[in-house]
Every structure is written in C-alpha cells, then in structure tokens.
Amino acid sequence: MALPLMALSQNRKLTIQDSARYSVSMIYESVVDMIYLYEDFLEVSVLGYSEFGQAIPILKITDTSSKAKMPILLVGNLHAREFFSSKFVLKFCNEFLFSLANSNGVYPSANKILETYDLYLIPLANPDGLKIAQEDWSGIEIYKKEVDSIKRIGPYSDWKANGIGIDLNNNFDDGNFEVKHGHLFEETPASQGHKGDYPCQANEVRILQDFVDSIVPLLTLSFHTKGDVLFWADKGTHAQFEGLDTKLNTRIANKCGFKMAKVSRNPREYGAGLENYIRAKTRRIGVCVELSPPNDLVAQHPSHMFKTLVWDKCRDMPILYLEELSRLYPSYRYLFLKD
C-alpha cells in the first residue's frame, strides 16, 4: 500500500490530536503532512511492507551539514494495541521538526541536537496489528478470514501481535530466541504470546533488524505501553557498557518520574526483543520505554488520557536522553570504537 498524497499549505503547524485514537490512515496522512511542512529537515521513505502489504514509513530528521552524525532510532507500535506509542513518536517528530525553524517550539535545543545526531523515527512498526486492534479492516479485508483463524485471547482491542499472530518483540535474533519463553507463551500463532517458529520470521522484524544493521544506532528507544518503567539492561550485556547505561537511564528515570526495572537476569524471560537485539548484536544502548502508568487491565488507557498520562510527562524524554548522552559520550567513546 502506497502512502497517500495530499496538497498542503506551507504556512501552518501540523496538529497531532491528543484525544484522537490514531488509525493507520491517520498516521500516514500525518507523515505526508510533515513532508510538505518540514521538507528542509525531513526525509521520508518506505522501510518495507508488513505481512499484509501495509507501508512501514521511516522518517529521518537531519540538517544540510556534511558532518558525520551519530544515528538515533525511535520506534513505536511494535505491539498492536499500544497505540499511545505510535502517537508519541509521531507527535515528538512533529514538535521537534517545528522547533527547528520556530523559536516558539517546545524543543529549543533541536538545532543543536542535529549538530551531533541524525534522528530516525518509525512510528508505525506494526500496521497490520494496529488495524486489527482497532477493527479497521480497510485495505486488509482479504486477510480477515486468516486473522479470525488465529487464536484470539480477549477482544480484538487486546491484539498485540502482527497480522499472522507473531509477537514482534519476541522475534528478533538476539541469540536468545531458542530459550525465550516468557510469562505469556503460545506454541502456535495467537493474538499475543507467540514468538514465531524462528527468528526474523515476521516481515516487520526482518525489515527492522536489517535497517538497524545498516545504520547501527548509538541509542534506540523502543516505545511501548504501559508501566512508566524503563527496561534498560540485561545480565548478558550490562557489563559491556561499564556504567554508561546506568548513568544515562537513571537521569531520565528521575527526570520523568519513571521506575528503572532491575537488570534482567534470565534470557528465557527477556530475550528476542528489539532492545535486546540492539544490546547483544550491535553493542549499542537499547531501551524499552513503557509509557503511561499501569491500570491492572490489558486495555490501554482511554485515548483522551494521552496528554495527561503520556505527553505531559514524557514529551522531553527523547531530548533528555540525547542531551545526557552528549554529556556522557566523550568519557565512554572508546566503548564504541572497539568493533
């Protein structure tokens, strides 16, 4: 499916609606709006296509400098029902781009950040799953029977997997796939809990993993929902960062009011996620960020609570990571020159 095209005025700021439940088509439309509004800083391409042929856009924010930059990756919507994550990445992208050319933007350090970093953003990593979770069958009608044959745990709104019943954040090839089990485990395709038959089985994972290998981001933030917690380290890779990951994440947790999970001990529980692949295979920093507080339900908080539970609390989080990383990086630069 190609991204839609639309004519757009050059002199307005794009509004990401805080109270709206963003669908796949709304995300596509917002991405195209940004192409027209922020063409001096934004490059957009299609990273690849989902199992059902939906486009997975990749947004790159960069300036015209020829100076070599360090790549940073932000990813949302690996899990279908967690649409706060896709809207957060989308809104951050929009506000950052607006701040580059406007003194009244929310990120006054935006231009300085681009002196050091290129930002890559994937707001929609699992478009099929998002459509299923929202019961939006437009464009995937022919797969409805296939979807209905997959074991469903709860209503469609609880759907976590991709279109063929694989949990994308359990399908990365981090070296722990064979032992990965987790507290939710399904042997066959399901709406949640099935890791797949082999690593990178899902189109979406293979595409994303290949992209990671091509740019090797210094920092990857993978946004999920819920918990107000950072999953930032595991026993297999924690020591290689020599305290950098601890210092970096401690500052962000304190600033944003998040908890820091304990260092994950058992690859049976923590393996095969994007953040695990980043740390294990690229030897870079990967963090799973769980947006919004827990509510003892599977369902995400209502759409109208996005602003108070996510945006107002976390809007500065990516900036804080980058500013703190810039402060710490000179002392730890040698870690990333070993490879």
Order of alpha helices (4+ residues) and beta strands (2+ residues): alpha-beta-beta-beta-alpha-alpha-beta-alpha-alpha-alpha-beta-beta-alpha-beta-alpha-alpha-beta-alpha
